[in-house]
Amino acid sequence: RSGKLTPSQVAKNIIAMLEDCDKSTPPLRAIVQWDQEQIMLMAEASTTRYRNKCTLSCLDGIPVCLKEEFKVVPYHHRVGTVYLGTQPETEDATVAKKLREAGAIIIGVSNMHELGTGTTGCNPNRYHKIPRNPYNPNHFTGGSSSGSAAAVAAGLCPVAIGTDGGGSVRIPASFCGVVGLKGTFGRISCHGSLPLSYSTVSVGPICTSVADAAIVYSILAEPDLLYPYGLKQPKATLSDMCTPDLKGLKLGVDWTFFKACDAEVLSACEKAVKHLQSLGASVVEVSLPEMEEARVAHVICILSEMRDFLQPDFNKHFHEMNLETRASLAMACQFTALDYIKANRQRTRSMRFLQEIFSTVNCILTPAVPCTAPRIYESDLLTGSSDMSFTVRSMRFMQLGNFTGIPGIVVPIGYSTAGLPISLQVMAKWWDEAVLLRIGLKLEQFRDQTKKPSIYYDILA
């Protein structure tokens, strides 16, 4: 607004940095498709609006990227594969359209785990390669919204959009030390993203700060006639987000569940909970029943739905898929219709339990992920990585939100002795994203310092 900098200048910086990312050793691989001409067209239009004092929204001129799972003109809608999106897209997904209408500059589409089938972000195929964690390029970003988190953490853009069916926004955001918000199921339109799992996936922003996440959420969250699951939602608000304290809030913690994580993660998360208490919130011990049943049921639901949608691909493009994807989809075909029905009965039970819990507390706190980002091995670069025990463990605190549709936010709260980010997760009742953002703002104050990632680009320089 001051005119010291224009969107066009920022866009030129980003283009230079995207070129640098591709040439660096190892390459960052956060943004996998970008177009200089497209970026400059949007930036110049925004620069003109600022000059004429007629900006479209708070996001006008702000660089953003979208996960390759979304259709974004004129890029290829590959969804992390080598066989999809053979032609450039001619139609935007709803979120891409809304970001354009808000004046944001789409700098490209971001890398992702092939077909969203894993939590490391490891994608060795020729179009994608393995995105690197900006805090340590020898470690994974997390997945499946891998490139989105890496782009934000590395400073290429303050906002990225991801999808989350089993932690796919929150896991990479946690591993890369940025904020990740998974909206309530149906809150932000999924129209124009590949419908891999229709009952577990929510859309959400990955951002540098909670305030940025709130701004993006307020612009994207509303009913979309093209996406029936969110039509009956209440109005999205940011009420009481900036209160000076947390007095009157009850924070639910199931300590047995909470403590199933690495010692360094537990220590940081316990201190963060004490910080929230010091601001006037009270911690209430709750019991999350049937968590093992919910975990198994979530896996049955997400994999059955993905297998159903991807059956033609599995038959026709089997040899073009990564080995890990083949294994996941092969495992998915072992589930029966009976398993799927029982899993959905469990969903009803789990939602009822949560209804009761949320009548006594405002939110549920857990660590985000039980560990920090795992190491990348040489073999991963060639053949990919398949570590089922890691996948299961990384999703431990994530699945409840996907299975029942409640919203969740992850906020960085510190670092391990190795310098890798650690985050806390806050979940709330359906449609109550406002309380997550309120608590998230206070959680940000807990971290006494923000360490600069080893890969970092200053796009304002």
C-alpha positions, 0 to 999 in steps of 0.5 A, a space after each residue: 500500500 505504501 508503494 515501496 514495493 510493487 507486486 510486479 517487483 515481487 513477481 520478478 524476484 519469485 521468477 528468479 528464485 524459482 529458476 534458482 530452486 530448479 538449479 540448486 543441489 539438491 533441487 527444492 522441487 516445491 513448485 513443479 509447474 510455473 509459467 513466467 508470463 502467467 505470473 507477470 500478467 497477474 502481478 502487473 494487473 495487481 500493480 495497476 490496482 494498487 496504483 489506482 487504489 482499487 485493490 480486490 482484497 487483502 490477498 491482492 498481489 500476494 503470491 500463492 501456489 496450489 497443490 497439483 491436485 487442483 485444476 489450475 489454468 493453464 497447468 497440467 492436472 497431473 495429481 502427482 502422476 506421470 499419466 494424468 493431465 496430458 493436456 493443459 487445464 482450461 478450467 479452474 478449480 473453485 479455490 483457484 477461481 476464488 484466489 484469482 478473484 481476490 487478486 492473488 498471484 498464482 505462482 504455479 502448482 506445487 509438488 505432491 505425493 502421487 495421488 495423495 497416497 502417502 505421508 512422506 511426500 516421496 515421489 520419485 517419478 520424472 515430473 515430480 522428484 522429491 521435494 526437500 524440507 527447507 529446514 534440512 534438505 536431507 529430510 522429507 517435507 511430509 505429505 501429501 501436500 508436500 510442495 505446498 508446505 515446502 514452498 511456504 517454509 522456503 519463503 517462495 509464497 506466504 500462502 499455499 493450498 492443500 487437501 487433507 484426507 489423512 493429515 495431508 495439510 497438517 503433516 507437511 505443515 508440521 514437518 516444515 514448521 509452518 501453519 496448516 489449517 484443515 477446515 471442517 468437512 465441506 467448509 471449503 469447496 473441493 470442486 475441481 480437485 481430483 475426488 480421491 476420497 469424497 468423505 474424508 478430504 477437506 481443503 485448507 491453507 498452509 501459511 507462514 502465520 495464523 493471521 495469514 491462515 485466517 485471511 485465506 480461510 475467510 476468503 475461501 470458506 463458503 458454500 459452492 453450488 458445484 460442491 454439495 457437501 458444504 451447502 448447509 454450512 453456517 456462516 464462517 466467522 472470525 469472532 473473538 479471534 483477537 481477544 487478549 487472553 483465553 479466559 473461559 476456554 476449556 482445552 480437552 486433553 486425553 493424556 494417554 493419547 497425547 503422550 504417544 509420541 517422541 520425548 522431544 515432541 512431548 516435552 515441547 507440546 506439554 510446555 505449549 499447553 502450560 503456556 495456554 493455561 497461563 493465558 487463562 484457559 483451563 485444561 480438562 482431562 477427556 477420554 477419547 473412546 475407541 481410537 483404535 477402532 476409529 483409526 482402522 475405520 478411517 483407513 478402510 474408508 479412505 482407501 476403499 474410496 480411493 480404490 473405487 475412484 482409481 480402479 480404472 487407473 489401477 487397471 490401465 496405468 498400473 506400470 506407470 504408478 510408483 511402487 508405493 501407490 501400487 502397494 497401497 491400492 493393492 492393499 485397498 482391494 482387500 477391503 470388502 463392502 461389509 468392512 466399509 459399512 462397518 467403518 461408517 457405523 464406527 464413524 457415526 459412533 465416533 461423531 457421537 462421542 465427539 458431540 458429547 466431548 465438545 459439550 464440555 470443552 471448546 477444543 481438543 489438544 494433541 501433538 501434531 505428529 509424534 515425530 519430526 521429519 524423517 530422513 531421505 535415503 539414496 534408494 528413496 530417490 530412485 524407487 521411492 519409499 514405502 514404510 507402512 509403520 511410519 505412515 500409520 504413526 504419522 497419521 496417529 493424531 490426524 485421523 480423527 479429524 478426517 474421519 469425523 470431519 472436525 476442523 484442526 490447525 497445527 502451529 509450530 511451537 519449537 524445534 528438536 535438538 537436530 533443528 527440525 520443527 515440532 508443532 501442536 494440533 488444536 481440533 474443535 467442533 464442526 464449523 468452529 474454526 474461529 476458536 482454532 484461530 484464536 488459540 493458534 494466535 496465542 500458540 504462536 507467542 509461545 515459540 520464543 524464536 523462529 529459526 530460519 530454514 537452511 533453504 530460504 528465499 526473501 522475495 521482498 529483498 
